[in-house]
Amino acid sequence: MGLIKFLFITIMILWVIRLLLRLVFPMVLKSVFGKMQEQQAAQNNPNSSTKPEGSISIDYVPPQQKQGNADKLGDFVEYEEVK
């Protein structure tokens, strides 16, 4: 009798959890994806709306090479491979 009662309660709890997940999970996903879309739109819109038409902006500046003497770069040790 105790085993049947345990199985019945377990099945009922799992059924209720499944029912709640079917109702709650889509709403949670909608809100998460909605927030992601708003953040993406907020990141894309200010760049295009703040610049007047015809202006040019450069977003990428290539890194400059280090200028210096080879002696300042570090110690180099020559070696020979021994077989």
Secondary structure by P-SEA (a helix, b strand, c coil): caaaaaaaaaaaaaaaaaaaaaccaaaaaaaaaaaaaaaaaaacccccccccccbbbbccccccccccccccccbbbbbbbcc
